[in-house]
Amino acid sequence: MPQLTKSAELFEKAKKFIPGGVNSPVRAFKSVGGTPVYMAKGSGAYLTDVDGNTYLDYVGSWGPFILGSMHPRITAALEYTLKNIGTSFGTPIEMEIEIAELLCKIVPSLEMVRMVNSGTEATMSAVRLARGYTGRDKIIKFEGCYHGHGDSFLIKAGSGALTLGAPDSPGVTKGTAMDTLNATYNDIDSVKLLVNENKGQIAAIIIEPVAGNTGVIPAKPGFLAALRELCDQEGIVLIFDEVMCGFRVALGGAQSLYGVTPDLTTMGKIIGGGLPVGAFGGKREIMERVAPLGDVYQAGTLSGNPLALTAGLETLKILIDENPYPELERKAVILETGFSDNLKKLGLNYVQNRVGSMSCLFFTDTPVVNYSTAVTADTKKHGKYFHSMLDQGIYLAPSQFEAMFISFMHTDEDLEKTIKANYNALVASGK
Ligand SMILES: *Cc1c(COP(=O)(O)O)cnc(C)c1O
């Protein structure tokens, strides 16, 4: 069992100077209990903490590390940029054109793209653009989908599809909450109801085409196509938030996997290769409204800086050169099958959802298709499971409602080790 002495000391000190000791809430281990692990080094699929324990990493910095940590080509490219180019100029640079052109080539919906510094910036900007373009105020999102921490997205569903949103967080104004409507994932009727109740007032529908922030929930066949049709009928901008699933479930994202093309797409995580990068883009006619070409304002001091773009660009080039997706699928199937066999042996009926290399084991027997079925999961059991896995050197996201990511660097041996640990952890989590 790993000793976390130094991690515990650091966490105590951090709490004096940083709210909750962390710079992003889920890192604090609140939903699983115990001490957050302070990592000291990452390499490939492994992490080493400040106490010298090593872990097999299935968080991958919450998604970016599809190629593992410190990929030699990315490290070399970053070193080159540091030595020969610089970290930022605040002027246009050639690399910006290179990444924009490449993105438009690989992501079906993109005709023009703007680089930003995070997924949150991308979704906030895309929604502003959709509002500017349509001249409408309201947006529809889906309960349980996460689109970053912009005010418009921190709204709960309330008690039904007709209820207007109430802010999820103090500091979000009532006015903002009123403009955000929540529909039920995988339920087209819930969307149609909201659209009919708010005729001509909906600027955008924003969705994670593979939901990855309530565990993993794939869109049912036909659901995304039905959204596309509805948006076309009603003049609504369809936004796919591919910050997590983009470049993860396929090189061209969920939109290429499912063959449904949104009007705008938001990106992040993998596109930065471990550095802070986001992007939004889509139809030329809409993107031409972005300043300075158009009247919808959007800006960023460090947007498109050479250091961050180097990591992103090199990641994309490796994904194109090596096409790791079939291999990721093979590995994901090994893990899924191993977990299924363990569940069977133990007489458990827990649900596994998976799209490519993102998956989630839900501690519930109820098929998980939306937020309300996801929250049937037993988070206490999950907490025990999480800590047993951690004790066995397997680092999972410290929440039931997060994805498990496999990287290209996970070996078959690593997967076998994980399957064994999964058996023990299922036993430890209790019936
Ligand atoms: C992570 C995430 C975001 C927010 O990205 P940040 O870089 O954390 O701001 C937005 N949308 C989705 C789908 C995400 O998974």
The ligand as a MOL file (V3000), in Angstrom:
LIG
                    3D

  0  0  0     0  0            999 V3000
M  V30 BEGIN CTAB
M  V30 COUNTS 15 15 0 0 0
M  V30 BEGIN ATOM
M  V30 1 C -12.7560 19.6080 -20.1300 0
M  V30 2 C -13.9370 20.0450 -20.8800 0
M  V30 3 C -14.2370 21.4070 -21.0700 0
M  V30 4 C -13.4690 22.5060 -20.3850 0
M  V30 5 O -12.1450 22.5820 -20.8320 0
M  V30 6 P -11.0830 23.3700 -19.9070 0
M  V30 7 O -9.8280 23.3220 -20.7190 0
M  V30 8 O -11.0010 22.6000 -18.6210 0
M  V30 9 O -11.5870 24.7400 -19.7120 0
M  V30 10 C -15.3060 21.7350 -21.8850 0
M  V30 11 N -16.0410 20.7910 -22.4800 0
M  V30 12 C -15.7890 19.4740 -22.3210 0
M  V30 13 C -16.6250 18.4690 -23.0330 0
M  V30 14 C -14.7440 19.0510 -21.4980 0
M  V30 15 O -14.5310 17.7510 -21.3170 0
M  V30 END ATOM
M  V30 BEGIN BOND
M  V30 1 1 1 2
M  V30 2 1 2 3
M  V30 3 2 2 14
M  V30 4 1 3 4
M  V30 5 2 3 10
M  V30 6 1 4 5
M  V30 7 1 5 6
M  V30 8 2 6 7
M  V30 9 1 6 8
M  V30 10 1 6 9
M  V30 11 1 10 11
M  V30 12 2 11 12
M  V30 13 1 12 13
M  V30 14 1 12 14
M  V30 15 1 14 15
M  V30 END BOND
M  V30 END CTAB
M  END
